[in-house]
């Protein structure tokens, strides 16, 4: 019996438009790179000089610290707020809803300025019995709320409001049957949330949380309005002395790009880690 060769040899049709578009895009990128590199007004020697300057590295460290602390505390606050939103108690749902509504509805810049000037509303901050009771510990607000503290408060509380919606969406994505099966085994609500619901919700929570972390790295630049000593503030202080505005902005941008690139790699790793089996 004669064998028949039934293979299909498909030939892709020519696409001259795509080739032309790719050539134009490559030409534009090369032209932009050339223009930037040979531009004498960029002062590449100044950029190289300040890229590893001690003051810039100090500001970089403050940026990393602000981002890490704000995200860690913000994620914890977001989990608590999300659980409150899914509670059967209308009081807890109302309190969580009010929190997310207010801090998502007002600009972060306004919040930062408010926390920095909180001493105008509460000259002294302390611990004691509410509703006019005695105070056990008390500190002047202007000494307690430093630029770093104000920045941390503003970034953390604002981030917690956004994380609450992200975590709530992740919890909602878990099949209710999972919770019912865990309840039938006699597991408590807290154990169900910790061992059944949240591990499965992480697949949905991780991608937007990674985006929030990358956004937070750049959002810390807003702290410059309250002189928070982070990367942009330090760069501004330097160029106010030597008038190398563009060069110092390029230095800050280079470090922001490096930080966001590293964070993107970490996000991709976590996404693969929590997406196993799907």
N, C-alpha and C positions, 0 to 999 in steps of 0.2 A: 504494500500500500504506500502510495507516494505521500511524503510529508509536505504539508503546506505551511509556508511562512506567513503567519497572520499578523506579524508585528506592524504597528503603525508608526511610520516615520513622519512625525508632525514637524512642519517648518514654520517657525515664528514669522509672522508678517513683519516687514520692515517698519520701523517707527522713526521716521526722520525728525518729527517734532520733538520727541524725547531727547534725541541726540543733540539737536540744536539748543534745547533748554539746558541740558547738562553742560554744554560748551559755554553758554552765556553765563551760567551760574559759576562755573570754574573761573572764567575770565574775571568776573566781578570780584570774587574772593581773592584772587591773586592781585588784582588792582588795589583792593582795600588794604591787603597786607603790605604791599609795596609802599602805598601812600603813608601808612602808619609808621613803617620802619624808617623811611628816609626823611620823614618830617622833622626838620630841625627844631621846631617849636615844642616838641615833646620832651626834649632834654633827657635822653635815655641814660646819660651818666648820673643825673640826679636820681632817676628812678632806681637804678642799681645801687646807688649809695644808700638810699633810705629803705630799701626793701627789707634789709635785716637790721635796721636801726633798733637800738634798745627800746626807745620810746614806742615805736611802731609795734614791736613784739609784745611790749607790755599791754598796749591797747588790744592786740590780738588775743592775749590771754583773757582779758576782761570780757571780750566778745564771746569767747568759748565758754567761760564760766557762766555768764548770763544766759547763754543759750541752753547749756546743760541743766542748770538749776531751774530755769523757767519751764523747760519742757518736762523735767521729772516731777516737779510739784504740780504743774498744770495738768499732766496726765492723771496724777492721783486725784486732783480735784475734779477732773472730768469724769472719772469712773464713779466717784461718789455722787456727783450731780446726775449722771445718767441713771444710776440705780434709784435715786430719789424720784426721777421722772417716771420710772416704771413701777413705782411703789403703789400700793393700794390706798395709801393715805393721801387725801386731797391736800393736806397741809404740806407734806413733803413735796408733792408734785407742784404745788403753787410756789413754794420757796425756790425750788430748782428752776422752774419756768421763769420766775422773776429774775433770777441771777443770770441765766443765759440771755434773756430778752434785753436786760439793761446793758451788759458788758459786750454783747455783740452789736448792740444798736448805737453805741457811742464810739466815736473815733479813738483809737489807741493813743494818738498824740494828745488828745484832751485828757485822757486818763493819766498819762505820764506826768503832764503838767500839774494835774490835780494832786497826785500823790506827792509830788515834789513840794507843793505849797500847802500840804495838809496842816501845817502848823498855824495857818491863818484861821482855820476852823477849830482845831483842837490844839491849843498851845502846849498842853501837856498830855502825854499818853501814859496810862498806867493800868494796873491790875487791881481790881477791888470788887465791891458789891455794887451791882447796877442800880439804876433808878435813884441816884443821889446818895448811895451808901458810902461808907469809908473806903479809902484807897489804901492798899497795902504796899504797892510799889508804884513809883511815878518817875517819869523822865521828861525832860523838855523835848518837844517834838522836833525842833530844829536840830538837835543833837542826835536824836534817834534816827530820823529819816534823812540819811545821806543820799547823794545822787545815786549811788549803787543800790541802796535799799529801795528808793523810790522806783528805780528802773525795774528791780526784781519784782516788786509788788505789782506794778502796772503790767509787765509782760506776763507774769504768772497768772494773775486773776483773769486777764483777757484770754489767755491761752486755754485756761480751764473751761471757759464758756464754750469755746469752739470744740474742744475735745469732748465735752459732754454730748454734743450732737453726734460726733463721730462714733463714740462708744455706744450711744443709744442705738444708732443705726446698725452697728455690728451685733449687738445683743438681739435686736429684732430679726436679724438675718438667720438666727439659729432656729431650727425646726422646733416648735413647741412640744412635739413628741419627745424630744430629748429631755426636757424638763420633767414631763409627766413620767417618763420611765425612771428617772432618778428619784422622783418623789415616791414612786411605788416601791423603791428599795429602802425607803426610810431615811434618805439623805436630807439634811437640813437645807434651808434656803441658802445660807452662806456657803455651804459646801457645794451645793449645786452650781452656784454662780462661779465659784473658784475652780472647780474641777471639771465641770461639764460645759457650761455656757461660754465663759470667757475664752478657754482654749480654742473652741470652734469659732468664736467671733473674731479671733485675732486675724484670720485670713482676710476679713473685711476691714478690720481696724488698721492694720499695718500700713497699707499704701497711703491713705490720707494722712496718717500720723507722720509718715516719712516726709510727705509734702509740707506738713506743718513745721517739722523740724528744720527743713531747708529754708522755709519762709522765715522762721524765727532767726536764723543766722543773719539774714538780711534786715529783718525788722529791728534788730538791736541797734541799727544805725540811727533810728529815731531817738535813741537816748541822747544823741548829741544836743538836743534842744535843752536838756537839763545838765549838760556838762558831765556826762557819765563816765568819761575817761575810757570809753571803748575805742575800737579801731578808727572809726570816722572822726570822733572828737579829737583824738591824738593827731590824726593827719591834718585836721583843720588848724590845730594849734601850731603845727610845724610850718604849714604854708602861710600862716599869718605872720610868721617871723621872716621866712626867706622868699615869700611871694611866688613860690613854685606851685601854683594852685593845681594845674593839670597833672604835673608829675606826681604830686602826693595823692591825688585822686586815682591815678593809675595804680599806684602802690596799694592803696586800700582795695581797689577793685580786684587786683591780682590775688590778694589774700582771700577776699570773699569768694572768688571763683574757685580757689583751691579748697576752701572749706566746704563749699556746696558740692564740689566734685567728689570729695571723700564721703560726704553724707549720702550722695546718690548711690555710690557703690555699696555702702552699708545698707541702704534701703533695699536695693535689688537682692542682696544676700538674705535679708530677713523675709522678703516676700517669697523667695524660693523655699526658705526654711519652713514657713507656716502654710505654704500651699501644697505641701507634699500630700499625695493621695487625691488631689483634685485635678 
